[in-house]
Amino acid sequence: MKGNGEGRPVMPERNIADQLYLLVLKLESTCSIVIGKRGQLYFQAGMYVYVGSAKRNIESRIARHLQQDKKKRWHLDYFRPHAEVLQVFTLPLHNGECALKEFIQQQCIGRAVGNKFGASDCRCDSHLLKIPGKISDTPEKLKEKWLACQGKKLESSAGS
């Protein structure tokens, strides 16, 4: 992903079907952060991936997440002032953000952190993953893998 000349990530080109997004974030130092009603949570320094969705106007949602000064509405809003966004990916909805979280967790050998972080409305343990490093795939390659993975799941459930 290209920067905007100021070191900030810019919105990737996306297909109209893209309703899921990934933010790759870097937390420089280990810290405790109060995450809304979740209370104080401990985060180790390192790389994180946040998985989200926006059924309408994904650009606005991502642009909001890139801003530092804003009213705190989502769990990520509390985390963002402490972490730098390094990469942004958008992907087609298919089986939703919970399936994407599982996919990224497997692809990046990530572990869920922040009990129910970003996942108050689903059964996931968290939509924030701690990963060993940046996502090495290009947006196109990651999208290709995601679509292939979803295609296999759709085929296997149709054959059942």
N, C-alpha and C positions, 0 to 999 in steps of 0.2 A: 504494500500500500504506500502511496506517495504522501508526503507531508505537504503542508501549505506554506513552507518557507519559514515558519516559526516553530517547527518541530512538532506541531500538533497534527494528528491524523485527520484526513479528510474523508468524506463519505465515499464509500466505494460505489462504482456503478452497479446498479442492481436491476433485476428483472421485476416486472410488475407483480409477479407471484411471490416475491420475497416478503415474508412476514416474520421471519425469525432473525435474530441478530446475536452476534458474539462480540463482546468487548474483551480484548486482552489487556490486562492491567499489570502494572509493576508497582509493588509496594516496597519502597526503599528500605524501610526499617521496621522491625517488629514493634507492634503497638497494640494497645487496647482501644477500642472504639465503641462508643455508645451507639447502637443501631436501633433507634426508635424504641418500640415497646419490647424488643428482644433484649434490651439492656446492654451491658458491657460485654463485648466479645474480644477475644484475643486473636490476633492475626500475625503470622510469621512473615518476615520479609520474603519477597520473592514474586513469582509470576502467578497471576490468577486469570481465570476466564469466567465471565458472567454471561449466562445464557438468558435471553429475553425474547419477547414476542410483541408485535404491534400489528393488530389486524388492519388498522388504518393508519396512514401517515407515519411510516417507519422512520422517514428522514427526520421528522420533528422529534420523535422519541430519542433517536440517537443523538441529535444535536443537543437536546436537553441534557443527556448523560455526559456530553463533552463539556458542558458548562460547569464552572466551579460554584459560582454564587447563585443560589436558587432556593426556593422553599423546599424543604425536605418532605418528599412524598413517598418514595420507595426506599427499600433497604439500601440500594446502591447509592442513593443520594448521601447517605451518612458515610459510606466508604470512600466515595470519589475524591473528597478533599485531601485524602491521604495517599491516593494512588494515581499514577499517570496512565492514561489510555495510550497504548502503543499500536494496537491494531483494531480494526473494525471489519467484521464480516457480516454479510447478509445472505440468507439462505431461504429456499422455498419452505412453506409450512409443513407439508406432508403430515407426519404423525405428531407434530407439535413440539413445543420447547422441552417437554420432559424427555421425549425420545432423542432430541438433539443433545440434551445434557448427558444422557447415557452414552451416546455416540462419541461426544467429545471426551468424556471421562475415559472411555476405552482407547480412543485414538491418542490421547495425550498422557495417558497413565495419570490421570488427575484424581484427586480425592476431594470429596465434598467437605466444605467448611461452613461454619456459621449457621448451625442448626436452623433449618427452614428459611435461610437467607434467600429472599426473592421467590420463595415457594410457599407462601401462606395459602394459596388457592389450589394446591395440588398435593399429591402424596409424596413428592420428592423430598429427600433429606435436605437438599439445598440446590440452588441454581448458580452458586458460586463455587468454582473448583480451584484448588491450588494445583498448579502444574509445574513440571520440572524446568520448563523454558518456554520461549515464544513458540507459537504455532509456526512450523517451518513450511507448511503448504501455502501456496498462493491462494487467494480467494477462489480462483477458478478450480484449482485442484481439490480444495476442501469441498466445494460445492459438488464436484464430480463424485467424490467419495461418498458424500451424504446422499446424493441421488441414487448411487449404486446400492448403498446399504438399504435405503428405503425400498428400492425396487425388489431386492431379495426378500425383504420382510413381507411385501405385498404379495409376491409370488408364493411364498411358503404358506401364508394364511389362506390364499385362494385354493391351494392344493389340499388343505386339511379337510 
